[in-house]
């Protein structure tokens, strides 16, 4: 009995010793040994390649971590690593612009989307993290109660070199595909405060990030810029409602101001010396057809600003747009006045009324301003307010061709001015009786007896 009990106790002691040895080895392989101290609290997933290699160097098997990376624009790449209940996100500059701040938001549009915004502080090398939210396309403000609290991962961040990266950790929402919005700003807030004022982003958009890809010893996502497995290019994310309105606004105003108005002006310039029906065509182009399209375009633009939750008349494009809109209706009213109201004091032995010249000059001014406004819209305003990629260069080519062609055609039409003035000049009409004096009369309706 005693010998049996002794053998049992000896076996139990050996089992405990063996288990303790295995446990110690397991702890060292996970935490990286005592030299790392308590760094695991701030670098969760910051060394995924080392972790993956420790799992199985021989077979190159996965580490149990999953994630993905992608370059989302010209200035920024992102990555995400899922480590249990936590996700580590890295935002890295491509080095094409100075790093001011970078942001990730968890949603598909800016409105009411929780955002994590980070920027480096030059004084002490610290990193500010600011969780914010915005009611629309305006500067987001600090969210005092974010749905998930993010923390700076200083150990995984790197502010050195030409491609600095900012890393944070946040509790996982369980999704394997993250719907994100992102933004890159090239102007540093200049303050450590989480509520510091942010300058307008240089580039932004929406994207998705696949977090389901295994992280192995041969592929890591700690440096998304250099990750060979990272997808690249700006995605063609679906247009948001306010962005669709902006597109509709651009199309309608371009058709109205740059196609119909020039067409009406050219018709009047060329046709008035050949047919008495020129005014009807001119009126149809300039008002009957153009006005509903222009009014609709401006209305949709205003609705887009409201839908986005942005501020009305807060930039030059919006202010100039309203000014041109008002000038257009002044021009239409002046055209009707010129055509239907003839001052009697100017109909007898007088030159062409001044308002006729003013009408022509104002019309050309409206079209010229519209050309500038449209180009400003697709080269600057679109990317600024929508956060989408720039419009294709083809639009710029078409604009340059059209802005050159319209003046050339109009100048060619000015060659008909001498003929027009001959047709409009006062003519002596012989009265049927000597009781009537010879009466000269002025008209802006050409007499077609001297057509050719």
BASETI-756559 format. One record per residue (C-alpha): residue in three letters; chain; x, y, z. Coordinates in steps of 0.001 Angstrom, whole numbers. Example, Ala and Ser with C-alpha at 12.3 -4.5 7.8 and 13.67 -1.06 7.14 Angstrom:
% BASETI-756559
     r   c        px        py        pz
   ALA   A     12300     -4500      7800
   SER   A     13670     -1060      7140
This chain:
% BASETI-756559
     r   c        px        py        pz
   UNK   A         0         0         0
   UNK   A      2759      2427       963
   UNK   A      4771      1637     -2154
   UNK   A      1663      2095     -4331
   UNK   A       869      5422     -2688
   UNK   A      4491      6527     -3195
   UNK   A      4398      5655     -6879
   UNK   A      1111      7561     -7288
   UNK   A      2529     10711     -5644
   UNK   A      5708     10489     -7742
   UNK   A      3664     10246    -10959
   UNK   A      1445     13175     -9957
   UNK   A      4496     15349     -9246
   UNK   A      5986     14498    -12634
   UNK   A      2715     15398    -14391
   UNK   A      2528     18789    -12665
   UNK   A      6133     19566    -13583
   UNK   A      5561     18639    -17205
   UNK   A      2407     20775    -17446
   UNK   A      4189     23782    -15897
   UNK   A      6972     23521    -18453
   UNK   A      4546     23468    -21372
   UNK   A      2618     26445    -19961
   UNK   A      5764     28525    -19610
   UNK   A      6807     27813    -23183
   UNK   A      3365     28789    -24448
   UNK   A      3417     32096    -22584
   UNK   A      6856     33009    -23889
   UNK   A      5877     32310    -27492
   UNK   A      2759     34538    -27297
   UNK   A      4169     37526    -25443
   UNK   A      7653     37345    -26947
   UNK   A      9483     36828    -23656
   UNK   A     10094     39009    -20645
   UNK   A     11994     41627    -22654
   UNK   A      8699     42974    -24079
   UNK   A      7314     43757    -20658
   UNK   A      3682     44992    -20861
   UNK   A      3859     46170    -24501
   UNK   A      1071     43790    -25479
   UNK   A     -1442     46279    -24182
   UNK   A      -536     48824    -26859
   UNK   A       695     46678    -29700
   UNK   A     -2040     44117    -30151
   UNK   A     -1383     42689    -33563
   UNK   A      1493     45109    -34203
   UNK   A      3827     42224    -35095
   UNK   A      1541     39872    -37038
   UNK   A      4365     38447    -39123
   UNK   A      6344     37404    -36043
   UNK   A      3237     35927    -34462
   UNK   A      2399     34008    -37610
   UNK   A      5952     32684    -37886
   UNK   A      5873     31477    -34298
   UNK   A      2774     29437    -35058
   UNK   A      4521     27321    -37658
   UNK   A      7775     28308    -39359
   UNK   A      8070     25007    -41155
   UNK   A      4617     24890    -42740
   UNK   A      4107     28676    -43138
   UNK   A       610     28194    -41698
   UNK   A     -1687     30980    -40567
   UNK   A     -1442     32464    -37111
   UNK   A     -5150     32651    -36435
   UNK   A     -5171     36373    -37173
   UNK   A     -7124     37677    -40145
   UNK   A     -7142     40993    -41918
   UNK   A     -6503     42880    -45107
   UNK   A     -4985     46027    -46550
   UNK   A     -5618     48397    -49414
   UNK   A     -4457     51678    -50895
   UNK   A     -7612     53751    -51018
   UNK   A     -6396     56812    -52862
   UNK   A     -3371     58730    -53990
   UNK   A     -2227     59692    -50504
   UNK   A     -3256     56960    -48096
   UNK   A     -3296     53189    -47548
   UNK   A     -5090     51340    -44761
   UNK   A     -4982     47928    -43115
   UNK   A     -6958     46052    -40512
   UNK   A     -5977     43045    -38388
   UNK   A     -8566     41139    -36365
   UNK   A     -7104     39725    -33164
   UNK   A     -9876     38118    -31176
   UNK   A    -12290     40804    -30037
   UNK   A    -10064     43673    -31160
   UNK   A     -9252     45158    -34557
   UNK   A     -6031     47023    -35189
   UNK   A     -6333     49634    -37951
   UNK   A     -3314     51280    -39553
   UNK   A     -3477     54399    -41709
   UNK   A      -293     55072    -43659
   UNK   A       718     57984    -45866
   UNK   A      2002     57119    -49330
   UNK   A      4432     60021    -49094
   UNK   A      2901     61956    -51989
   UNK   A      1786     64787    -49704
   UNK   A      2646     66091    -46257
   UNK   A       765     64286    -43520
   UNK   A     -1587     66579    -41658
   UNK   A     -4179     64131    -40371
   UNK   A     -5833     60849    -41371
   UNK   A     -9257     59478    -40557
   UNK   A    -11339     56322    -40754
   UNK   A    -15093     56228    -40252
   UNK   A    -17259     53176    -39751
   UNK   A    -20102     53600    -42227
   UNK   A    -20869     54443    -45846
   UNK   A    -21300     58228    -45666
   UNK   A    -20066     61096    -43563
   UNK   A    -23412     61926    -41987
   UNK   A    -23628     60526    -38427
   UNK   A    -20786     58059    -39028
   UNK   A    -18457     57424    -36042
   UNK   A    -14950     58513    -37045
   UNK   A    -11466     58034    -35667
   UNK   A     -9187     60935    -36616
   UNK   A     -5466     60950    -35813
   UNK   A     -2582     63335    -36279
   UNK   A      1039     63575    -35113
   UNK   A      2260     66343    -32847
   UNK   A      5614     67747    -33883
   UNK   A      6645     69044    -30475
   UNK   A      7023     65783    -28572
   UNK   A      6273     63135    -31200
   UNK   A      2980     62217    -29558
   UNK   A      -163     61231    -31452
   UNK   A     -3624     62690    -30925
   UNK   A     -6679     60512    -31436
   UNK   A    -10072     62171    -31775
   UNK   A    -13369     60320    -32113
   UNK   A    -15875     62502    -33904
   UNK   A    -19171     62640    -35732
   UNK   A    -20754     65085    -38186
   UNK   A    -24399     65834    -39047
   UNK   A    -23427     66226    -42706
   UNK   A    -20611     67286    -45008
   UNK   A    -19172     69635    -42414
   UNK   A    -16239     69483    -40019
   UNK   A    -16933     66673    -37534
   UNK   A    -16970     67463    -33838
   UNK   A    -15927     65389    -30855
   UNK   A    -18264     62519    -29982
   UNK   A    -18385     62253    -26200
   UNK   A    -19996     58805    -26298
   UNK   A    -18722     56860    -29306
   UNK   A    -20222     53392    -29821
   UNK   A    -16722     51882    -29701
   UNK   A    -13753     53476    -27951
   UNK   A    -10520     53597    -29945
   UNK   A     -7031     53791    -28464
   UNK   A     -3734     54890    -29965
   UNK   A     -1362     51996    -30651
   UNK   A      1869     53926    -30197
   UNK   A      4062     50845    -30522
   UNK   A      2674     50040    -33965
   UNK   A      2665     53651    -35155
   UNK   A      5707     55104    -36887
   UNK   A      6233     58818    -37510
   UNK   A      9669     58483    -39092
   UNK   A     10511     58432    -42778
   UNK   A      8480     59645    -45720
   UNK   A      5575     57232    -45198
   UNK   A      4454     57714    -41584
   UNK   A      1681     55546    -40210
   UNK   A      -848     55988    -37428
   UNK   A     -2348     52944    -35728
   UNK   A     -5249     52477    -33348
   UNK   A     -7139     49579    -31826
   UNK   A    -10887     49349    -31460
   UNK   A    -13292     46618    -30321
   UNK   A    -14450     44418    -33189
   UNK   A    -18057     44613    -34326
   UNK   A    -17853     41014    -35548
   UNK   A    -17958     41919    -39235
   UNK   A    -15492     40348    -41657
   UNK   A    -16021     43121    -44206
   UNK   A    -15700     46645    -42871
   UNK   A    -17622     49462    -44561
   UNK   A    -15432     52511    -44144
   UNK   A    -15096     56145    -45075
   UNK   A    -11628     57627    -45093
   UNK   A     -9982     61006    -45421
   UNK   A     -6481     62419    -45756
   UNK   A     -5609     65979    -44795
   UNK   A     -2293     67636    -45536
   UNK   A     -2581     70433    -42961
   UNK   A     -1804     69533    -39352
   UNK   A     -4261     70938    -36769
   UNK   A     -1286     72322    -34831
   UNK   A     -2782     71320    -31496
   UNK   A     -2838     68248    -29276
   UNK   A     -6457     68920    -28326
   UNK   A     -8941     66306    -29501
   UNK   A    -11350     69076    -30470
   UNK   A     -8826     70983    -32588
   UNK   A    -10069     72613    -35787
   UNK   A     -9472     70490    -38891
   UNK   A     -8763     71956    -42293
   UNK   A    -10598     70528    -45312
   UNK   A     -9369     67090    -46365
   UNK   A     -7221     66738    -49466
   UNK   A     -8908     63487    -50496
   UNK   A    -11668     61268    -49134
   UNK   A    -14101     58573    -50189
   UNK   A    -15876     55411    -49087
   UNK   A    -14515     51882    -49334
   UNK   A    -14777     48371    -47937
   UNK   A    -11987     46336    -46349
   UNK   A    -11941     42537    -46324
   UNK   A    -10825     41444    -42858
   UNK   A    -11204     37709    -43474
   UNK   A     -7855     36975    -45144
   UNK   A     -5481     34853    -43013
   UNK   A     -2327     36600    -41822
   UNK   A       639     34236    -42219
   UNK   A      4379     34435    -41739
   UNK   A      4836     35538    -45337
   UNK   A      2224     38247    -45491
   UNK   A      1540     40982    -43011
   UNK   A      -447     44182    -43046
   UNK   A      1492     46300    -40565
   UNK   A      2758     48430    -43483
   UNK   A      -148     48680    -45938
   UNK   A      1853     50825    -48377
   UNK   A      4425     48077    -48898
   UNK   A      2102     45088    -48455
   UNK   A      2346     43077    -51713
   UNK   A     -1140     41705    -51136
   UNK   A     -2774     45103    -50735
   UNK   A     -5349     46037    -53322
   UNK   A     -4855     49432    -54891
   UNK   A     -6735     52134    -56724
   UNK   A     -9712     54261    -55774
   UNK   A    -12820     52142    -55707
   UNK   A    -15922     53022    -57633
   UNK   A    -18117     53140    -54559
   UNK   A    -21839     53729    -55156
   UNK   A    -22856     57356    -55203
   UNK   A    -24551     58594    -52068
   UNK   A    -27903     60409    -52417
   UNK   A    -26406     63893    -52134
   UNK   A    -23673     62949    -54617
   UNK   A    -26289     61833    -57141
   UNK   A    -27951     65214    -56692
   UNK   A    -24653     66957    -57389
   UNK   A    -24277     64966    -60618
   UNK   A    -27820     65911    -61661
   UNK   A    -27122     69554    -60793
   UNK   A    -23974     69530    -62919
   UNK   A    -25654     67933    -65930
   UNK   A    -28701     70198    -65888
   UNK   A    -26732     73407    -65435
   UNK   A    -24216     72411    -68097
   UNK   A    -27003     71709    -70585
   UNK   A    -28803     74922    -69714
   UNK   A    -25920     77367    -69479
   UNK   A    -23310     75916    -71836
   UNK   A    -25465     74378    -74572
   UNK   A    -28862     76060    -74758
   UNK   A    -27791     79630    -73985
   UNK   A    -24896     79665    -76492
   UNK   A    -27144     77984    -79068
   UNK   A    -29786     80685    -78604
   UNK   A    -27207     83459    -78846
   UNK   A    -25670     82012    -82022
   UNK   A    -29096     81542    -83582
   UNK   A    -29899     85214    -83015
   UNK   A    -26503     86295    -84299
   UNK   A    -26768     84386    -87600
   UNK   A    -30486     84066    -88327
   UNK   A    -31736     87606    -87696
   UNK   A    -30465     88879    -91059
   UNK   A    -32144     86064    -93000
   UNK   A    -35523     85356    -91419
   UNK   A    -38132     87142    -89367
   UNK   A    -38596     83987    -87284
   UNK   A    -35246     84371    -85541
   UNK   A    -36746     85822    -82373
   UNK   A    -39066     82869    -81852
   UNK   A    -36140     80460    -82029
   UNK   A    -34028     82708    -79816
   UNK   A    -36798     82924    -77225
   UNK   A    -37369     79162    -77271
   UNK   A    -33704     78373    -76651
   UNK   A    -33033     81122    -74115
   UNK   A    -36164     80886    -71996
   UNK   A    -38847     78359    -72915
   UNK   A    -36438     75401    -72922
   UNK   A    -33464     76684    -70940
   UNK   A    -35315     78216    -67978
   UNK   A    -36964     74986    -66711
   UNK   A    -33666     73128    -67043
   UNK   A    -31646     75847    -65317
   UNK   A    -34179     76266    -62508
   UNK   A    -34226     72489    -61980
   UNK   A    -30427     72358    -61940
   UNK   A    -30100     75111    -59358
   UNK   A    -32887     73611    -57233
   UNK   A    -31216     70188    -57241
   UNK   A    -27925     71823    -56253
   UNK   A    -29564     73531    -53289
   UNK   A    -31232     70246    -52323
   UNK   A    -27858     68471    -52494
   UNK   A    -26382     70921    -49997
   UNK   A    -29339     70386    -47661
   UNK   A    -29229     66590    -48012
   UNK   A    -25520     66544    -47216
   UNK   A    -26118     68712    -44172
   UNK   A    -23619     71238    -45520
   UNK   A    -23727     75027    -45295
   UNK   A    -25366     77081    -48033
   UNK   A    -23372     79842    -49742
   UNK   A    -20199     79014    -47824
   UNK   A    -17849     79006    -50828
   UNK   A    -17295     80887    -54079
   UNK   A    -18904     78237    -56281
   UNK   A    -22200     78439    -54453
   UNK   A    -22201     82230    -54258
   UNK   A    -21279     82679    -57924
   UNK   A    -23900     80119    -58869
   UNK   A    -26679     82157    -57301
   UNK   A    -25304     85376    -58807
   UNK   A    -25268     83895    -62325
   UNK   A    -28760     82501    -61765
   UNK   A    -30060     85986    -60910
   UNK   A    -28227     87561    -63859
   UNK   A    -29821     85025    -66186
   UNK   A    -33338     86129    -65253
   UNK   A    -32355     89802    -65475
   UNK   A    -31106     89064    -68973
   UNK   A    -34366     87338    -69928
   UNK   A    -36410     90278    -68635
   UNK   A    -34182     92728    -70484
   UNK   A    -34575     90743    -73702
   UNK   A    -38351     90936    -73454
   UNK   A    -38126     94669    -72744
   UNK   A    -35886     95259    -75770
   UNK   A    -38154     93336    -78096
   UNK   A    -41586     94468    -76973
   UNK   A    -41011     98001    -75655
   UNK   A    -39703    100561    -78158
   UNK   A    -39038    104033    -76662
   UNK   A    -40816    106528    -78907
   UNK   A    -38062    109094    -78402
   UNK   A    -35630    106660    -80057
   UNK   A    -37727    105661    -83017
   UNK   A    -37345    108877    -85017
   UNK   A    -33964    109635    -86566
   UNK   A    -32075    108040    -83661
   UNK   A    -29463    105351    -83408
   UNK   A    -29990    101844    -82141
   UNK   A    -31264    101969    -78522
   UNK   A    -28604    101545    -75823
   UNK   A    -30527     98750    -74099
   UNK   A    -30069     96599    -77194
   UNK   A    -26301     96739    -76800
   UNK   A    -26549     96169    -73048
   UNK   A    -28700     93095    -73643
   UNK   A    -26097     91609    -75970
   UNK   A    -23200     92366    -73609
   UNK   A    -25016     91002    -70543
   UNK   A    -25897     87830    -72425
   UNK   A    -22268     87227    -73354
   UNK   A    -21249     87951    -69748
   UNK   A    -23693     85355    -68385
   UNK   A    -22389     82715    -70793
   UNK   A    -18763     83580    -70001
   UNK   A    -19345     83361    -66243
   UNK   A    -21182     80076    -66755
   UNK   A    -18148     78621    -68537
   UNK   A    -15959     79530    -65578
   UNK   A    -18516     78241    -63081
   UNK   A    -18917     74863    -64745
   UNK   A    -15175     74269    -64876
   UNK   A    -14780     75296    -61248
   UNK   A    -17523     72828    -60420
   UNK   A    -15930     69753    -61960
   UNK   A    -12279     70602    -61204
   UNK   A    -12566     71822    -57607
   UNK   A    -16036     71784    -56071
   UNK   A    -16826     68151    -56935
   UNK   A    -13861     66650    -55104
   UNK   A    -14130     69132    -52250
   UNK   A    -17752     68529    -51340
   UNK   A    -18201     64915    -52452
   UNK   A    -14881     63397    -51440
   UNK   A    -14937     61435    -54688
   UNK   A    -12071     61049    -57180
   UNK   A    -11518     63897    -59656
   UNK   A    -13535     63997    -62860
   UNK   A    -11884     62479    -65926
   UNK   A     -9547     64726    -67907
   UNK   A    -11837     64161    -70875
   UNK   A    -14260     66663    -69331
   UNK   A    -11516     69272    -69315
   UNK   A    -10720     68588    -72969
   UNK   A    -14369     68981    -73974
   UNK   A    -14580     72203    -71976
   UNK   A    -11522     73695    -73690
   UNK   A    -12838     72787    -77142
   UNK   A    -16259     74286    -76421
   UNK   A    -14933     77444    -74748
   UNK   A    -12844     78095    -77873
   UNK   A    -15475     77122    -80444
   UNK   A    -18361     79250    -79137
   UNK   A    -16488     82593    -79327
   UNK   A    -15128     81723    -82772
   UNK   A    -18629     81053    -84062
   UNK   A    -19973     84231    -82464
   UNK   A    -17172     86353    -83915
   UNK   A    -17903     84868    -87320
   UNK   A    -21502     85978    -86906
   UNK   A    -20380     89546    -86274
   UNK   A    -19477     89726    -89956
   UNK   A    -23224     90040    -90560
   UNK   A    -23510     93216    -88451
   UNK   A    -23263     95669    -91397
   UNK   A    -26113     93904    -93122
   UNK   A    -28124     93858    -89884
   UNK   A    -27637     97601    -89360
   UNK   A    -28719     98319    -92934
   UNK   A    -31895     96356    -92373
   UNK   A    -32618     98122    -89073
   UNK   A    -31845    101724    -90113
   UNK   A    -34716    104223    -90386
   UNK   A    -36213    104460    -93852
   UNK   A    -38266    107245    -95404
   UNK   A    -41765    106127    -96256
   UNK   A    -43809    108115    -98793
   UNK   A    -47213    108875    -97354
   UNK   A    -50212    108294    -99663
   UNK   A    -51209    111957    -99351
   UNK   A    -49383    115258    -99049
   UNK   A    -51262    115725    -95782
   UNK   A    -48815    113235    -94170
   UNK   A    -45204    114179    -93532
   UNK   A    -42311    112014    -94468
   UNK   A    -41735    109814    -91386
   UNK   A    -38565    107881    -90635
   UNK   A    -39016    104808    -88443
   UNK   A    -36588    102642    -86448
   UNK   A    -37059     98920    -85885
   UNK   A    -34945     96057    -84646
   UNK   A    -36948     93760    -86909
   UNK   A    -34847     93735    -90094
   UNK   A    -36397     94604    -93416
   UNK   A    -35611     91764    -95737
   UNK   A    -35930     93638    -99034
   UNK   A    -32136     94027    -99111
   UNK   A    -31202     90500    -98014
   UNK   A    -28571     89936   -100649
